[in-house]
Each structure stands twice: as structure tokens, then as C-alpha cells.
Amino acid sequence: MDSGASSSRVAVSGTGGVIGARVLQWLAQSFDVIDIDQMIDADQAAHVSEAVSGADALVHLRLTREITSDRLRWVLAAADVPHLTLVSSASVYGAWPNHPTPISEDMPVRPNLESSFAVHHADAERTVLEWRDAAGERSGQSGRQVAILRPAPVVSSGLGGPIGEAMLAAAPIRTGSDDPPVQFLHLDDLASAVVLAVRQRLAGVFNVAPDGWLAPSELRALLGARPKVRLPLPAPERLDRYVARRVGHAAPDGLLPFTRFSWVVANDRLRAAGWEPRYSSAQAYVIADAGMPWDDLNARQRQYAMLAGAGAALVVGGWAATAWLRRSYALR
């Protein structure tokens, strides 16, 4: 642990959920952490400005339906700190057929308008850059630095970020003939990136992603024997409903482009700053994927299951045919 960094006070907002809890835990190992959300939830908003004013840096971890860009602007208005780290999303690049693989930070922000998740994160990025520039205009010099982290879909054991959970659920789905590569970032790797950004006072935009990505053939191998779902185009609402059922709660909408086109990102810039991912996309996927009972069967068990399924189908079919004949005779 860096003894110099451990004496710094870091204010953190957007700490709820799986991502917020894990990153907050990592930050607390290196810094004196101020959880702004607890103050707001405890109806102590009047004290937030005073608490943040004593901080050396601010970290904003996530956006939700409750924690919007308006809430972020309110926090920034109370935060006179020299450094801000914003956890955004690689989805702000959008998913488009002309994207390179991988996407670097030099690519413009171009979110798919049907994806409110991507649009809201792009808006948050503009908000923090305006906050940075406004301080420079008042002082005549750049007195604030901003690090924008754009993680790939974040996953962990059992749970992950909203877009990470959605992409896990959509992994067996292919729309039309599209079969793009995919990328998954382990939550601990995102947490270490946030700690690095705060400790080194990074400035600029940094993709956060594992080395490389999963090619379609690699993803199919990880999916194992579970059935692939192929949806005809256009079916955006159908896809969103399917993912929402798999996730079990509200999931990001407008996911169709992210299952059709590549949006994997390069991590060279963050690696050059000293960050190293611990997990590959394959490892993160395996850790996060709850799996299906079918995956645990060996070849003989799968064969028995198929035969049993076929037998059950014949029985049900015979029962249905008998019921139909009886009904037909009864109507005569």
C-alpha cells in the first residue's frame, strides 16, 4: 500500500449495487473514504458540501435511474476537488458495423440512441468535462483533472454491472447472421483501475478491458451444450424482453446493436499507466456464468437426457392425439 496515498481523503458517490460496494471496498484499503451516498440517504445533504470540501479527490462510480446526470451535477457543484474519476462505460462508443476491432480511446463517442444506458453515460462524460473546464475558465488555468474510465461489460461471481449482466444473458443469442466478438471485465480489475486512477491522478480517457476478447468460436465453446437462440431481424423489443427475463430485474434497453456489432476495446493506454488485468475475458465469463444444468452432464448423460426428452415428447404427443380423437367423436 502506498503510505502517501493512504493519507488522502477520497469522496465517492454512486456506491450502491455490486460495482459500488466492491470498488468502495478496494478504495478503502488505500484511502480515507467518504461515502457521499450514505449522507444523502440519511438526509444529511447539508453536510455533503462540507465533507467533500475536505477531500483530495472525487470518484463517481455508476449511473442508475435514481443516480442520474442531474444527481452528478449536484455532487459536482458541492465538490471543489482537484481530481475526479468517473466510471463511465465502453458502450458510449456505440456498436456500429464500421467500428474497428478493438476500439481505442481516439474513437469519437457515438452511442446508439436506442440505448439509454449508453446515452446517459455519454451525457455524464460531458458533464464532468464541463465541470473541469468551468474551473479553468474561472481561474485562468486548468486547476482540475478528470479521469474517465470506460470499462467493458463488468461481471463477477453471480452478479455484475447492468450492461455486464445483460451481455451475459445475451451471450447465447445471435441476431440474423451476426456473430461479433465479445469482451467481459472482471469486477476486481475495474476496482484496481479505479484505485490506480485515483492514486496516480490520471487525466484523460482510459478504456478498461482485459487483454484481447472472445472470438465467436471461443464463446460457443464456453457456452457448451446450451441451446443457441437466433432471433430474426428486426427484433429489438423481443431481445430486451428475453434479457430482462434472464436477468430477473430491470435491464438496459436497446441491446440489439451490442449483440450484432463488435464494440470490444483496447486497453493499451491504461496498461501504459501501470495497470494490469488479472483476468481474461474467458476467465471472467466462466467465473460470472452461473451455468445451466445441461453444462454439468457428460456425453452419456446428455444422450440419456435427449432420449428421455424424446420419449416424453412422444408420450405428450400421443396423449394430445388421443384427446383430440375423443373430442372429435364426442362432437359427432
C-alpha contacts under 8 A as a table, 3 or more apart, distances in Angstrom:
res1	aa1	res2	aa2	distance
1	M	6	S	7.41
1	M	29	Q	7.94
1	M	30	S	6.37
2	D	5	A	5.27
2	D	6	S	6.16
2	D	30	S	7.09
3	S	6	S	5.07
3	S	7	S	6.85
4	G	7	S	5.82
4	G	8	S	7.38
5	A	8	S	5.39
5	A	30	S	6.42
5	A	31	F	6.37
5	A	199	R	6.08
6	S	29	Q	7.80
6	S	30	S	4.67
6	S	31	F	4.42
6	S	32	D	6.70
7	S	31	F	6.22
7	S	32	D	6.58
8	S	31	F	5.54
8	S	32	D	6.05
8	S	55	A	7.43
8	S	56	D	6.17
9	R	31	F	5.94
9	R	32	D	4.62
9	R	33	V	5.82
9	R	34	I	7.19
9	R	54	G	7.27
9	R	55	A	4.72
9	R	56	D	5.44
9	R	57	A	6.87
10	V	31	F	6.42
10	V	32	D	6.11
10	V	33	V	4.94
10	V	34	I	6.03
10	V	55	A	5.33
10	V	56	D	5.91
10	V	57	A	4.93
10	V	58	L	5.64
10	V	59	V	7.21
11	A	33	V	5.85
11	A	34	I	4.49
11	A	35	D	6.10
11	A	36	I	6.52
11	A	52	V	6.00
11	A	55	A	5.97
11	A	56	D	7.93
11	A	57	A	6.29
11	A	58	L	4.74
11	A	59	V	6.26
12	V	15	T	6.82
12	V	24	L	7.69
12	V	33	V	7.02
12	V	34	I	6.01
12	V	35	D	5.18
12	V	36	I	5.83
12	V	37	D	7.76
12	V	58	L	5.74
12	V	59	V	4.71
12	V	60	H	5.82
12	V	61	L	7.42
13	S	35	D	6.36
13	S	36	I	5.25
13	S	37	D	5.65
13	S	58	L	7.86
13	S	59	V	6.34
13	S	60	H	4.86
13	S	61	L	6.31
13	S	62	R	7.97
13	S	75	V	7.96
14	G	20	G	6.37
14	G	37	D	6.58
14	G	60	H	5.69
14	G	61	L	4.93
14	G	62	R	5.04
14	G	63	L	6.83
14	G	67	I	6.78
15	T	19	I	7.48
15	T	20	G	3.84
15	T	21	A	5.93
15	T	24	L	6.73
15	T	35	D	7.27
15	T	37	D	6.61
15	T	60	H	7.94
15	T	61	L	6.28
15	T	62	R	7.32
16	G	19	I	7.38
16	G	20	G	4.91
16	G	21	A	6.13
16	G	37	D	7.90
17	G	20	G	5.36
17	G	21	A	6.13
18	V	21	A	5.33
18	V	22	R	6.23
18	V	159	L	7.05
18	V	160	G	6.29
18	V	161	G	6.97
19	I	22	R	5.40
19	I	23	V	6.07
19	I	61	L	7.61
19	I	62	R	7.86
19	I	160	G	6.82
19	I	161	G	6.22
19	I	187	L	6.89
20	G	23	V	5.40
20	G	24	L	5.87
20	G	61	L	6.14
20	G	62	R	7.21
21	A	24	L	5.21
21	A	25	Q	6.22
22	R	25	Q	5.10
22	R	26	W	6.44
22	R	187	L	7.56
22	R	188	D	7.53
22	R	191	A	6.99
23	V	26	W	5.07
23	V	27	L	6.14
23	V	188	D	7.76
23	V	190	L	7.68
23	V	191	A	4.72
23	V	194	V	7.45
24	L	27	L	5.10
24	L	28	A	6.11
24	L	33	V	7.90
25	Q	28	A	5.22
25	Q	29	Q	6.79
26	W	29	Q	5.45
26	W	30	S	7.31
26	W	191	A	6.28
26	W	192	S	7.31
26	W	195	V	7.19
27	L	30	S	5.53
27	L	31	F	5.87
27	L	33	V	7.03
27	L	191	A	7.84
27	L	194	V	7.92
27	L	195	V	5.97
28	A	31	F	5.22
28	A	32	D	6.23
28	A	33	V	5.73
30	S	195	V	7.82
34	I	51	A	7.49
34	I	52	V	7.71
35	D	38	Q	5.74
35	D	39	M	7.14
36	I	39	M	5.29
36	I	40	I	6.46
36	I	48	V	6.62
36	I	52	V	8.00
37	D	40	I	5.08
37	D	41	D	5.97
38	Q	41	D	5.08
38	Q	42	A	5.95
39	M	42	A	5.10
39	M	43	D	6.31
39	M	44	Q	4.94
39	M	45	A	6.16
39	M	47	H	7.56
39	M	48	V	6.65
40	I	43	D	5.09
40	I	44	Q	5.47
40	I	45	A	5.09
40	I	48	V	7.60
41	D	44	Q	7.43
44	Q	47	H	5.67
44	Q	48	V	6.94
45	A	48	V	5.21
45	A	49	S	7.79
46	A	49	S	6.85
46	A	50	E	7.99
47	H	50	E	5.34
47	H	51	A	6.24
48	V	51	A	5.11
48	V	52	V	6.02
48	V	78	A	7.26
49	S	52	V	5.24
49	S	53	S	5.98
49	S	78	A	4.74
49	S	79	A	6.61
50	E	53	S	5.19
50	E	54	G	6.86
51	A	54	G	5.60
51	A	55	A	7.08
52	V	55	A	5.16
52	V	58	L	7.92
52	V	78	A	6.93
52	V	79	A	5.57
52	V	80	D	7.41
52	V	81	V	7.76
53	S	78	A	7.51
53	S	79	A	6.06
53	S	80	D	5.85
53	S	81	V	6.90
55	A	58	L	7.24
55	A	81	V	6.59
56	D	81	V	5.72
56	D	82	P	6.58
56	D	83	H	7.09
57	A	81	V	5.51
57	A	82	P	6.28
57	A	83	H	4.81
57	A	84	L	5.77
57	A	85	T	7.94
57	A	198	V	7.18
58	L	79	A	7.57
58	L	81	V	6.80
58	L	83	H	6.34
58	L	84	L	4.75
58	L	85	T	6.35
59	V	84	L	5.69
59	V	85	T	4.71
59	V	86	L	5.97
59	V	87	V	7.85
59	V	198	V	7.99
60	H	72	L	7.89
60	H	84	L	7.74
60	H	85	T	6.33
60	H	86	L	4.99
60	H	87	V	6.23
61	L	86	L	6.33
61	L	87	V	5.02
61	L	88	S	7.77
62	R	67	I	7.49
62	R	87	V	6.32
62	R	88	S	7.19
63	L	66	E	7.67
63	L	67	I	5.10
63	L	68	T	5.60
63	L	69	S	7.52
63	L	120	H	7.68
63	L	121	H	7.27
64	T	67	I	4.80
64	T	68	T	6.05
65	R	68	T	6.19
67	I	70	D	7.80
67	I	71	R	5.69
67	I	72	L	7.21
68	T	71	R	5.20
68	T	72	L	6.36
68	T	120	H	7.64
69	S	72	L	4.79
69	S	73	R	6.10
69	S	120	H	7.21
69	S	123	D	6.94
69	S	124	A	5.45
69	S	127	T	7.33
70	D	73	R	5.08
70	D	74	W	6.36
71	R	74	W	5.07
71	R	75	V	6.39
72	L	75	V	5.12
72	L	76	L	6.13
72	L	124	A	7.56
73	R	76	L	5.02
73	R	77	A	6.07
73	R	127	T	7.01
74	W	77	A	5.20
74	W	78	A	6.68
75	V	78	A	5.28
75	V	79	A	6.25
76	L	79	A	4.84
76	L	80	D	7.64
76	L	128	V	7.88
76	L	131	W	7.20
77	A	80	D	7.67
81	V	84	L	7.38
81	V	144	R	7.30
82	P	143	G	6.42
82	P	144	R	4.58
82	P	145	Q	6.22
83	H	144	R	5.71
83	H	145	Q	4.86
83	H	146	V	5.81
83	H	147	A	7.88
83	H	198	V	7.78
83	H	201	R	6.57
84	L	144	R	7.85
84	L	145	Q	6.41
84	L	146	V	4.82
84	L	147	A	6.24
84	L	198	V	7.89
85	T	146	V	5.88
85	T	147	A	4.71
85	T	148	I	5.94
85	T	149	L	7.34
85	T	194	V	7.34
85	T	197	A	6.81
85	T	198	V	6.81
86	L	125	E	7.64
86	L	128	V	7.83
86	L	146	V	7.55
86	L	147	A	6.26
86	L	148	I	4.91
86	L	149	L	6.11
87	V	148	I	6.18
87	V	149	L	4.92
87	V	150	R	6.41
87	V	151	P	7.53
87	V	194	V	7.89
88	S	92	V	8.00
88	S	121	H	5.61
88	S	122	A	7.69
88	S	124	A	7.64
88	S	125	E	7.17
88	S	148	I	6.55
88	S	149	L	5.65
88	S	150	R	4.98
88	S	151	P	6.94
89	S	92	V	6.04
89	S	118	A	7.21
89	S	121	H	6.55
89	S	149	L	7.16
89	S	150	R	4.25
89	S	151	P	5.09
89	S	152	A	6.66
89	S	153	P	7.84
90	A	93	Y	6.05
90	A	94	G	7.83
90	A	150	R	4.63
90	A	151	P	5.34
90	A	152	A	5.40
90	A	153	P	7.72
90	A	207	N	7.01
90	A	263	W	7.76
90	A	265	V	7.28
91	S	94	G	5.22
91	S	95	A	7.36
91	S	111	P	6.62
91	S	117	F	7.89
91	S	118	A	5.17
91	S	150	R	7.98
91	S	152	A	7.72
91	S	263	W	7.53
92	V	109	V	5.57
92	V	110	R	6.11
92	V	111	P	4.71
92	V	112	N	7.97
92	V	118	A	4.94
92	V	119	V	6.74
92	V	121	H	6.53
92	V	122	A	5.52
93	Y	107	M	7.24
93	Y	108	P	6.69
93	Y	109	V	4.72
93	Y	110	R	4.94
93	Y	111	P	5.38
93	Y	263	W	7.47
94	G	109	V	7.34
94	G	110	R	5.34
94	G	111	P	3.99
94	G	112	N	5.15
94	G	118	A	7.24
94	G	258	F	7.79
94	G	263	W	7.03
95	A	99	H	7.34
95	A	111	P	7.43
95	A	112	N	6.86
95	A	257	P	5.51
95	A	258	F	5.42
95	A	260	R	7.82
95	A	261	F	5.48
95	A	262	S	6.23
95	A	263	W	5.35
96	W	99	H	5.62
96	W	257	P	7.05
96	W	261	F	5.72
96	W	262	S	7.18
96	W	263	W	7.63
97	P	261	F	5.59
97	P	262	S	7.36
99	H	103	I	7.08
99	H	262	S	6.91
99	H	263	W	7.13
100	P	103	I	5.73
100	P	262	S	7.92
101	T	262	S	6.85
101	T	263	W	7.25
101	T	264	V	6.41
101	T	265	V	7.20
102	P	263	W	7.19
102	P	264	V	5.28
102	P	265	V	4.67
102	P	266	A	5.30
103	I	107	M	6.71
103	I	263	W	6.82
103	I	264	V	6.24
103	I	265	V	4.41
103	I	266	A	5.72
104	S	107	M	5.90
104	S	207	N	7.51
104	S	265	V	6.13
104	S	266	A	5.44
104	S	267	N	7.81
105	E	108	P	7.83
105	E	205	V	6.40
105	E	206	F	6.57
105	E	207	N	6.63
105	E	266	A	7.98
109	V	122	A	7.12
111	P	115	S	7.34
111	P	118	A	5.57
111	P	119	V	5.77
111	P	122	A	7.26
112	N	115	S	5.57
112	N	118	A	7.01
112	N	119	V	7.26
112	N	254	G	7.93
112	N	257	P	7.65
113	L	116	S	6.85
113	L	118	A	7.91
113	L	119	V	6.49
114	E	253	D	7.40
114	E	254	G	4.89
115	S	118	A	5.50
115	S	119	V	6.33
115	S	252	P	7.25
115	S	253	D	5.66
115	S	254	G	4.22
115	S	255	L	6.65
116	S	119	V	4.95
116	S	120	H	5.88
116	S	252	P	7.28
116	S	253	D	6.72
116	S	254	G	7.19
117	F	120	H	5.41
117	F	121	H	6.46
117	F	252	P	5.97
117	F	253	D	7.31
118	A	121	H	5.29
118	A	122	A	6.25
119	V	122	A	5.12
119	V	123	D	6.23
120	H	123	D	5.03
120	H	124	A	6.24
121	H	124	A	4.93
121	H	125	E	6.29
122	A	125	E	5.13
122	A	126	R	6.51
123	D	126	R	5.16
123	D	127	T	6.25
124	A	127	T	4.92
124	A	128	V	6.39
125	E	128	V	5.42
125	E	129	L	6.30
125	E	148	I	7.29
126	R	129	L	5.18
126	R	130	E	6.12
127	T	130	E	5.21
127	T	131	W	6.28
128	V	131	W	4.92
128	V	132	R	6.22
128	V	146	V	7.43
129	L	132	R	5.00
129	L	133	D	6.12
129	L	146	V	7.31
130	E	133	D	5.07
130	E	134	A	5.91
131	W	134	A	5.23
131	W	135	A	6.60
132	R	135	A	5.54
132	R	136	G	6.73
132	R	142	S	7.72
132	R	143	G	7.84
132	R	144	R	5.55
132	R	145	Q	6.74
132	R	146	V	6.97
133	D	136	G	5.08
133	D	137	E	6.27
133	D	142	S	7.31
134	A	137	E	5.13
134	A	138	R	6.37
135	A	138	R	5.26
135	A	139	S	6.26
135	A	141	Q	7.96
135	A	142	S	6.95
135	A	143	G	6.41
135	A	144	R	6.84
136	G	139	S	5.24
136	G	140	G	5.42
136	G	141	Q	4.73
136	G	142	S	4.34
136	G	143	G	5.81
136	G	144	R	7.33
137	E	140	G	5.22
137	E	141	Q	6.90
137	E	142	S	7.87
138	R	141	Q	7.96
139	S	142	S	7.52
139	S	143	G	7.40
142	S	145	Q	7.69
145	Q	201	R	7.51
145	Q	202	L	7.61
145	Q	203	A	5.57
146	V	202	L	7.27
146	V	203	A	5.11
146	V	204	G	6.27
147	A	197	A	6.76
147	A	201	R	7.65
147	A	202	L	5.54
147	A	203	A	4.52
147	A	204	G	4.98
147	A	205	V	5.96
147	A	206	F	7.41
148	I	203	A	7.68
148	I	204	G	6.17
148	I	205	V	4.71
148	I	206	F	6.16
149	L	194	V	7.86
149	L	205	V	6.08
149	L	206	F	4.98
149	L	207	N	5.84
149	L	208	V	6.44
150	R	205	V	7.44
150	R	206	F	6.09
150	R	207	N	4.64
150	R	208	V	5.69
151	P	154	V	6.99
151	P	185	L	7.19
151	P	190	L	7.04
151	P	207	N	5.77
151	P	208	V	4.30
151	P	209	A	5.95
152	A	164	G	7.92
152	A	183	Q	6.43
152	A	184	F	6.03
152	A	185	L	5.69
152	A	207	N	7.65
152	A	208	V	6.26
152	A	209	A	5.42
152	A	264	V	7.19
152	A	265	V	7.13
153	P	161	G	7.09
153	P	163	I	5.62
153	P	164	G	4.09
153	P	165	E	7.87
153	P	167	M	7.13
153	P	183	Q	6.81
153	P	184	F	5.16
153	P	185	L	5.80
154	V	160	G	5.62
154	V	161	G	5.25
154	V	163	I	7.17
154	V	164	G	4.64
154	V	165	E	7.73
154	V	184	F	6.05
154	V	185	L	4.75
154	V	186	H	5.75
154	V	187	L	5.69
154	V	190	L	7.65
155	V	159	L	6.25
155	V	160	G	4.00
155	V	161	G	6.19
155	V	164	G	5.34
155	V	165	E	6.72
155	V	184	F	6.62
155	V	185	L	6.06
155	V	186	H	5.18
155	V	187	L	5.66
155	V	284	A	6.73
155	V	285	Y	7.42
155	V	288	A	5.89
156	S	159	L	5.45
156	S	160	G	5.22
156	S	186	H	5.60
156	S	187	L	5.51
156	S	188	D	7.95
156	S	284	A	6.83
156	S	287	I	6.49
156	S	288	A	4.83
157	S	160	G	7.61
157	S	287	I	5.38
157	S	288	A	4.31
157	S	289	D	7.37
157	S	290	A	7.98
158	G	287	I	7.90
158	G	288	A	5.33
158	G	289	D	6.86
158	G	290	A	6.31
159	L	165	E	6.80
159	L	288	A	6.80
160	G	164	G	5.73
160	G	165	E	5.62
160	G	187	L	7.14
160	G	288	A	7.83
161	G	164	G	4.98
161	G	165	E	5.99
162	P	165	E	5.32
162	P	166	A	6.21
162	P	251	A	6.29
162	P	252	P	6.57
163	I	166	A	4.96
163	I	167	M	6.06
163	I	251	A	7.61
163	I	252	P	6.48
164	G	167	M	5.21
164	G	168	L	6.17
164	G	184	F	7.19
165	E	168	L	5.13
165	E	169	A	6.26
165	E	247	V	6.61
166	A	169	A	5.13
166	A	170	A	6.14
166	A	243	V	6.07
166	A	244	A	7.73
166	A	247	V	6.74
166	A	251	A	6.39
166	A	252	P	7.05
167	M	170	A	4.86
167	M	171	A	5.93
167	M	259	T	8.00
168	L	171	A	5.18
168	L	285	Y	7.74
168	L	289	D	7.17
169	A	172	P	7.33
169	A	243	V	5.65
169	A	246	R	5.89
169	A	247	V	6.57
170	A	173	I	5.25
170	A	243	V	6.17
170	A	259	T	7.33
171	A	219	L	7.85
172	P	223	L	7.10
172	P	226	R	7.94
172	P	227	P	7.19
172	P	228	K	4.87
172	P	229	V	5.88
173	I	228	K	6.00
173	I	229	V	4.66
173	I	230	R	5.61
173	I	231	L	7.20
173	I	259	T	7.54
174	R	177	S	7.18
174	R	178	D	6.33
174	R	179	D	6.43
174	R	228	K	7.55
174	R	229	V	6.29
174	R	230	R	4.74
174	R	231	L	6.31
174	R	259	T	6.78
174	R	260	R	7.35
175	T	178	D	5.86
175	T	179	D	7.97
175	T	230	R	5.49
175	T	231	L	4.77
175	T	232	P	5.82
175	T	233	L	6.39
175	T	259	T	7.16
175	T	260	R	6.46
176	G	230	R	6.78
176	G	231	L	6.33
176	G	232	P	5.36
176	G	233	L	6.02
178	D	259	T	7.81
178	D	260	R	5.20
178	D	261	F	7.21
179	D	216	P	6.16
179	D	259	T	7.77
179	D	260	R	6.55
179	D	261	F	7.68
180	P	215	A	7.38
180	P	216	P	6.36
180	P	259	T	7.17
180	P	260	R	6.27
180	P	261	F	5.55
180	P	262	S	5.14
181	P	213	W	6.59
181	P	214	L	5.47
181	P	215	A	4.68
181	P	216	P	5.50
181	P	262	S	5.94
181	P	264	V	7.24
182	V	213	W	5.89
182	V	214	L	5.23
182	V	215	A	6.83
182	V	216	P	7.67
182	V	219	L	7.90
182	V	262	S	7.15
182	V	263	W	7.66
182	V	264	V	6.35
183	Q	209	A	7.60
183	Q	210	P	7.66
183	Q	212	G	7.80
183	Q	213	W	4.93
183	Q	214	L	6.07
183	Q	264	V	5.90
183	Q	281	S	5.56
184	F	209	A	7.40
184	F	210	P	7.35
184	F	213	W	7.72
184	F	280	S	7.83
184	F	281	S	4.75
184	F	282	A	7.63
184	F	284	A	6.11
184	F	285	Y	6.36
185	L	189	D	6.83
185	L	190	L	7.17
185	L	208	V	7.72
185	L	209	A	5.66
185	L	210	P	6.02
185	L	279	Y	7.54
185	L	280	S	7.58
185	L	281	S	6.25
185	L	284	A	6.25
186	H	189	D	5.41
186	H	190	L	6.74
186	H	279	Y	6.45
186	H	281	S	7.84
186	H	284	A	5.16
187	L	190	L	5.13
187	L	191	A	6.29
188	D	191	A	4.93
188	D	192	S	6.22
189	D	192	S	5.16
189	D	193	A	6.27
189	D	277	P	5.55
189	D	278	R	6.45
189	D	279	Y	7.35
190	L	193	A	5.06
190	L	194	V	6.36
190	L	208	V	6.82
191	A	194	V	5.19
191	A	195	V	6.38
192	S	195	V	5.12
192	S	196	L	6.17
192	S	275	W	7.73
193	A	196	L	5.07
193	A	197	A	6.14
193	A	208	V	7.26
193	A	275	W	6.52
194	V	197	A	5.09
194	V	198	V	6.31
195	V	198	V	5.27
195	V	199	R	6.02
196	L	199	R	5.11
196	L	200	Q	5.89
196	L	201	R	7.92
196	L	202	L	7.90
196	L	275	W	7.10
197	A	200	Q	5.50
197	A	201	R	5.52
197	A	202	L	4.97
198	V	201	R	5.01
198	V	202	L	6.87
199	R	202	L	7.99
206	F	267	N	7.46
206	F	269	R	6.25
206	F	270	L	5.72
207	N	265	V	6.59
207	N	266	A	6.53
207	N	267	N	5.46
207	N	269	R	7.37
207	N	270	L	6.76
208	V	265	V	7.89
208	V	266	A	7.88
208	V	267	N	5.82
208	V	270	L	7.00
209	A	265	V	6.62
209	A	266	A	6.80
209	A	267	N	5.61
209	A	277	P	7.56
210	P	213	W	7.29
210	P	267	N	7.07
210	P	277	P	5.70
210	P	278	R	7.98
210	P	279	Y	6.58
210	P	280	S	5.30
210	P	281	S	6.07
211	D	266	A	7.68
211	D	267	N	6.99
211	D	277	P	7.38
211	D	280	S	6.31
211	D	281	S	7.70
212	G	266	A	7.61
212	G	280	S	7.64
212	G	281	S	7.49
213	W	264	V	7.02
213	W	280	S	7.79
213	W	281	S	5.82
213	W	282	A	7.92
214	L	217	S	7.93
214	L	218	E	5.69
214	L	219	L	5.95
214	L	281	S	6.46
214	L	282	A	6.76
215	A	218	E	5.19
215	A	219	L	6.33
216	P	219	L	5.16
216	P	220	R	6.22
217	S	220	R	5.09
217	S	221	A	6.29
218	E	221	A	5.10
218	E	222	L	6.38
219	L	222	L	5.07
219	L	223	L	6.16
220	R	223	L	5.03
220	R	224	G	6.46
221	A	224	G	5.30
222	L	282	A	7.84
222	L	286	V	7.55
223	L	226	R	6.12
224	G	295	D	6.23
225	A	294	W	6.66
225	A	295	D	6.20
226	R	292	M	7.29
226	R	294	W	6.46
226	R	295	D	6.87
231	L	235	A	6.93
231	L	239	L	7.83
232	P	235	A	6.38
235	A	238	R	5.22
235	A	239	L	6.21
235	A	256	L	7.71
236	P	239	L	5.22
236	P	240	D	6.30
236	P	254	G	6.64
236	P	255	L	7.14
236	P	256	L	5.38
237	E	240	D	5.10
237	E	241	R	6.15
237	E	254	G	7.87
238	R	241	R	5.20
238	R	242	Y	6.21
239	L	242	Y	5.09
239	L	243	V	6.24
239	L	255	L	7.26
239	L	256	L	6.74
240	D	243	V	5.21
240	D	244	A	6.08
240	D	251	A	7.76
240	D	252	P	7.82
240	D	253	D	5.83
240	D	254	G	6.88
240	D	255	L	6.48
240	D	256	L	7.77
241	R	244	A	5.08
241	R	245	R	6.24
242	Y	245	R	5.29
242	Y	246	R	6.39
243	V	246	R	5.05
243	V	247	V	6.02
243	V	251	A	7.14
244	A	247	V	5.15
244	A	248	G	5.85
244	A	249	H	6.03
244	A	250	A	6.05
244	A	251	A	5.42
245	R	248	G	5.13
245	R	249	H	7.28
247	V	250	A	7.69
247	V	251	A	6.98
252	P	255	L	7.08
254	G	257	P	7.37
255	L	258	F	5.40
255	L	259	T	6.71
256	L	259	T	5.42
256	L	260	R	6.49
257	P	260	R	5.03
257	P	261	F	5.99
258	F	261	F	5.83
258	F	262	S	7.16
258	F	263	W	7.13
259	T	262	S	7.94
266	A	269	R	7.98
267	N	270	L	5.65
267	N	271	R	6.15
268	D	271	R	5.07
268	D	272	A	6.10
269	R	272	A	5.16
269	R	273	A	6.66
270	L	273	A	5.08
270	L	274	G	6.79
270	L	275	W	5.80
271	R	274	G	5.19
271	R	275	W	4.66
271	R	276	E	5.94
272	A	275	W	7.17
277	P	280	S	7.43
279	Y	282	A	7.95
279	Y	283	Q	5.75
279	Y	284	A	6.04
280	S	283	Q	5.14
280	S	284	A	6.14
281	S	284	A	5.13
281	S	285	Y	6.04
282	A	285	Y	5.10
282	A	286	V	6.17
283	Q	286	V	5.20
283	Q	287	I	6.13
284	A	287	I	5.19
284	A	288	A	6.07
285	Y	288	A	5.18
285	Y	289	D	5.74
286	V	289	D	5.29
287	I	290	A	7.87
291	G	295	D	6.54
292	M	295	D	5.49
292	M	296	D	7.43
293	P	296	D	5.57
293	P	297	L	7.21
294	W	297	L	5.59
294	W	302	R	7.45
297	L	300	R	7.89
297	L	301	Q	5.50
297	L	302	R	5.84
298	N	301	Q	5.30
298	N	302	R	6.13
299	A	302	R	5.12
299	A	303	Q	6.25
300	R	303	Q	5.06
300	R	304	Y	6.30
301	Q	304	Y	5.07
301	Q	305	A	6.07
302	R	305	A	4.92
302	R	306	M	6.12
303	Q	306	M	5.09
303	Q	307	L	6.23
304	Y	307	L	5.08
304	Y	308	A	5.98
305	A	308	A	5.03
305	A	309	G	5.97
306	M	309	G	4.99
306	M	310	A	6.08
307	L	310	A	5.02
307	L	311	G	6.05
308	A	311	G	5.02
308	A	312	A	6.07
309	G	312	A	5.09
309	G	313	A	6.15
310	A	313	A	5.03
310	A	314	L	6.32
311	G	314	L	5.12
311	G	315	V	6.29
312	A	315	V	5.09
312	A	316	V	6.15
313	A	316	V	5.16
313	A	317	G	5.94
314	L	317	G	4.96
314	L	318	G	5.99
315	V	318	G	5.13
315	V	319	W	6.14
316	V	319	W	5.10
316	V	320	A	6.14
317	G	320	A	5.12
317	G	321	A	6.17
318	G	321	A	5.09
318	G	322	T	6.16
319	W	322	T	5.18
319	W	323	A	6.18
320	A	323	A	5.12
320	A	324	W	6.17
321	A	324	W	5.09
321	A	325	L	6.28
322	T	325	L	5.17
322	T	326	R	6.21
323	A	326	R	5.18
323	A	327	R	6.17
324	W	327	R	5.10
324	W	328	S	6.15
325	L	328	S	5.00
325	L	329	Y	6.25
326	R	329	Y	5.26
326	R	330	A	6.16
327	R	330	A	5.08
327	R	331	L	6.36
328	S	331	L	5.34
328	S	332	R	6.76
329	Y	332	R	5.34
